[in-house]
Amino acid sequence: MAITTAPTRSAFTAPPPAGESRAGGLRISSTTHQRRPWQIGLGVALVLVCAAVAGAVFQSSAKKVSILVAAKSLPAGTVLTTSDLATASIPASGDITAMAATGSAVVVGQQLDTAVYPGQVLVRQMLAATPQLASGEQVVGVLLKGDQMPSVALVAGDVVQVVAVPQVGQGSTIGGTIGNTLVPSATVFAVGPAPGNQTQYVASVSLEIPGSEAAQVTSYAAADQIGLSLVSEGTPSGGSR
């Protein structure tokens, strides 16, 4: 007995809306998406902000600062001179603890509290809180008039000769030793102005001398019978006097 089947009816497919077409079973729209003006403005603003941040970072990384470093190996206790100091450049940063090269004048004449090697960055903690004296040394203060000291300005680190001189109008010193050398080699420990109430003097000089000579030099200083002559220079910041 023959079986007859009804023909299969294809499913109804609606035509694509106006403005669209089918390709390979995909619906393609011919309409374009319009970007709102505020979105464009926001994008431009973001680009500008990113550019500004990148520029700031670049400038920060490119900026350098000059700092102080050790020019050579220096043992603890060294009284610093300009020949002991050098400079180096490092990127600028808010975390820098090194001493700026512009502050070298403050560092000259100070003592190291620790040994340093060539090129080592110098920081404030490396300097002695109080000056260190060599064993057996003492510091004696002397008030001097203009004719009792060299015409060049003395600085810490200079080596001077301490000489007995008479007071004006006197022909002898305490021990009758006019022109005698009291200390052949004394180191200038510090130099400052004379006290305001001592207008006849131009400078207050502290000298590091052997302890065995301290009492004698103090006596001559109290009698205003001390003169200094420069033996060798401790060059100040800038390399000239």
Long-range contacts (C-beta under 8 A, 24 or more apart in sequence): 60-91, 60-92, 61-91, 63-91, 63-92, 64-89, 64-90, 64-91, 64-92, 65-89, 65-90, 65-91, 65-92, 65-96, 65-100, 66-100, 66-101, 66-102, 67-96, 67-98, 67-99, 67-100, 67-101, 67-121, 67-122, 68-98, 68-99, 68-100, 68-101, 68-103, 68-104, 68-107, 68-121, 68-122, 69-119, 69-120, 69-121, 69-122, 70-116, 70-117, 70-118, 70-119, 70-120, 70-122, 71-118, 72-118, 73-115, 73-116, 73-117, 73-118, 74-112, 74-115, 74-116, 75-112, 75-115, 76-112, 76-113, 76-114, 76-115, 77-111, 77-112, 77-128, 77-132, 77-134, 78-111, 78-112, 79-109, 79-110, 79-111, 79-131, 79-156, 79-157, 79-187, 79-234, 80-107, 80-108, 80-109, 80-110, 80-111, 80-112, 80-157, 81-108, 81-109, 81-157, 81-234, 81-235, 82-108, 82-235, 82-236, 82-237, 82-238, 82-239, 83-235, 85-122, 86-119, 88-119, 88-121, 97-123, 97-124, 98-122, 98-123, 99-123, 99-124, 104-237, 105-236, 105-237, 105-238, 108-155, 108-156, 108-157, 108-234, 108-236, 108-237, 109-155, 109-156, 109-157, 109-190, 109-234, 131-189, 133-208, 134-208, 136-210, 136-211, 136-212, 137-208, 137-209, 137-210, 137-211, 138-208, 138-209, 138-210, 138-211, 138-214, 139-189, 139-206, 139-207, 139-208, 139-209, 140-206, 140-207, 140-209, 140-214, 140-217, 140-218, 140-221, 141-204, 141-205, 141-206, 141-207, 141-221, 142-204, 142-205, 142-206, 142-207, 142-217, 142-221, 142-226, 142-228, 143-194, 143-195, 143-198, 143-201, 143-203, 143-204, 143-205, 143-221, 143-224, 144-201, 144-202, 144-203, 144-204, 144-205, 144-226, 144-228, 145-200, 145-201, 145-202, 146-202, 148-226, 148-227, 148-228, 149-202, 149-203, 149-205, 149-227, 149-228, 150-228, 150-229, 150-230, 152-230, 152-233, 152-241, 153-191, 153-236, 153-241, 154-188, 154-191, 154-203, 154-205, 154-228, 154-230, 155-188, 155-191, 155-233, 155-234, 155-235, 155-236, 156-188, 156-189, 156-190, 156-191, 156-234, 157-187, 157-188, 157-234, 158-187, 158-188, 158-230, 158-231, 158-232, 158-233, 158-234, 159-185, 159-186, 159-187, 159-188, 159-230, 159-231, 159-232, 159-234, 160-185, 160-186, 160-187, 160-188, 160-207, 160-228, 160-229, 160-230, 160-231, 161-185, 161-186, 161-228, 161-229, 161-230, 161-231, 162-186, 162-207, 162-209, 162-217, 162-226, 162-227, 162-228, 163-226, 163-227, 163-228, 163-229, 164-220, 164-225, 164-226, 164-227, 165-225, 165-226, 165-227, 166-225, 167-223, 167-224, 167-225, 173-220, 173-223, 173-225, 174-219, 174-220, 174-223, 174-225, 182-213, 182-216, 182-217, 182-220, 182-226, 183-207, 183-209, 183-210, 183-213, 183-217, 185-231, 188-234
